[in-house]
Amino acid sequence: MLHLPTIVFLCPHNAAKSVIAAAYWERQAARRGLSLQATSAGTDPDPAVAPQVAAALLAEGLDVRAHRPRRITQEELAAAWRVIALGCDLGDLVPVGVVVEAWDDVPSPSTALPGTLEAIATHITQLADEVERDGFDGAVGAQRILNQAGEPA
């Protein structure tokens, strides 16, 4: 079975930020013809997607009501093309060699949902622009993140 390269979006409860990011990525990838899929998970999953998030996304034509929050696994992290954390500390879950990109500027959806949506949409557009410009070879992607973060390559 052939699996597409995957971006893993993470937030603590997999009920808001990561769900928004995955939905926005899927829409952006479809519009641009990008063959990278997205998934979302958390470190301490809630029972369901936050109702205000599901409603906001549905108003944009994105239906996440069937999504069930789930816990991330080390195997998923190791297999991902890119791992993006939105306010999420992964601690010892991250396998050696996996680079986690942090989108720490995204506001809390419980206090600023419109700002959350806008910040994530901006990040997704920038990520899609990067993928269109540079491609998405896993090793190149990890190298690029290290250089952006100022870490030695």
C-alpha positions in Angstrom: 0.0 0.0 0.0 1.4 3.4 -1.0 1.3 6.1 1.6 1.6 9.8 0.8 4.1 11.9 2.7 2.3 13.3 5.8 2.4 16.4 7.9 1.5 15.8 11.5 -0.2 18.7 13.3 -0.2 18.4 17.1 -1.9 20.3 19.9 -2.5 19.1 23.5 -6.1 17.9 23.1 -6.4 17.3 19.4 -9.7 19.2 19.6 -8.9 22.6 18.2 -5.6 24.0 16.8 -4.3 20.8 15.2 -7.7 20.0 13.8 -7.9 23.4 12.2 -4.4 23.1 10.8 -5.0 19.7 9.3 -8.3 20.8 7.7 -6.8 24.0 6.3 -3.8 22.0 5.0 -6.1 19.5 3.2 -8.0 22.3 1.6 -4.9 24.2 0.6 -3.2 21.0 -0.8 -6.3 20.2 -2.8 -6.5 23.7 -4.3 -2.8 23.6 -5.2 -2.5 20.0 -6.3 0.0 19.1 -3.5 0.3 15.4 -2.7 1.1 15.8 1.0 -1.6 14.7 3.4 -2.2 15.9 6.9 -3.2 14.3 10.1 -3.7 15.7 13.6 -3.3 14.2 17.1 -2.6 15.3 20.6 -0.7 14.3 23.8 -3.8 14.3 26.0 -6.8 14.0 23.7 -10.3 15.3 24.5 -13.4 13.2 23.8 -14.4 15.4 20.8 -13.5 18.4 18.7 -14.4 21.6 20.4 -17.9 22.6 19.3 -17.0 26.2 18.5 -14.1 24.9 16.3 -16.3 22.4 14.5 -18.9 25.2 13.9 -16.4 27.7 12.6 -14.8 25.2 10.2 -18.2 24.1 9.0 -19.1 27.7 8.2 -16.0 27.6 5.9 -17.1 24.4 4.3 -14.8 22.2 6.2 -16.6 19.4 8.2 -14.6 18.0 11.1 -17.5 16.8 13.2 -16.6 13.2 12.6 -13.0 13.7 13.8 -12.2 11.8 17.0 -9.3 13.2 19.0 -6.5 10.7 19.4 -3.1 10.3 21.0 0.1 10.7 18.9 2.5 7.7 18.6 6.2 7.7 18.2 5.8 5.7 15.1 3.7 8.5 13.5 6.2 11.1 14.5 9.1 9.0 13.1 7.3 8.5 9.8 6.1 12.1 9.3 7.5 14.3 6.6 7.0 17.3 8.9 5.9 17.5 12.5 4.3 20.8 13.6 3.3 21.5 17.3 0.8 24.2 18.2 1.3 24.9 21.9 2.2 21.3 22.6 5.2 19.9 24.5 6.0 16.4 23.2 8.7 15.7 25.8 10.1 12.2 25.4 7.7 11.2 22.7 9.9 12.6 19.9 12.2 10.0 18.4 15.8 10.9 17.9 16.3 12.8 14.7 12.8 14.1 14.4 12.6 17.8 14.2 9.5 19.5 15.6 8.5 22.9 14.2 6.6 25.0 16.8 3.9 27.4 15.8 3.8 29.1 19.2 2.3 32.4 18.0 -1.2 30.9 17.5 -3.6 32.3 20.1 -5.8 30.1 22.2 -9.1 29.2 20.4 -11.0 29.3 23.6 -10.3 33.1 24.0 -9.6 34.2 20.4 -11.0 31.8 17.8 -11.0 34.3 14.9 -7.3 35.1 15.7 -6.5 31.3 15.9 -8.1 30.7 12.5 -6.3 33.6 10.9 -2.9 32.7 12.4 -3.2 29.1 11.3 -4.4 30.1 7.8 -1.3 32.3 7.5 1.0 29.5 8.6 -0.7 27.0 6.2 -0.3 29.4 3.3 3.4 29.9 4.0 3.9 26.1 4.3 2.1 25.5 1.0 4.2 28.2 -0.6 7.3 26.6 0.7 6.3 23.2 -0.6 5.5 24.6 -4.0 8.8 26.4 -4.1 11.1 23.8 -2.6 9.3 20.4 -2.9 8.9 18.0 0.0 11.8 15.6 0.3 11.8 14.5 3.9 15.6 15.0 4.4 15.5 18.4 2.8 12.5 19.5 4.8 14.2 18.5 8.1 17.4 20.3 7.1 15.5 23.4 6.2 13.8 23.6 9.6 17.0 23.2 11.4 18.5 26.1 9.4 15.5 28.3 10.0 15.7 27.6 13.7 19.4 28.5 13.7 20.5 25.1 14.8 23.6 23.5 13.3 22.9 21.4 10.3 
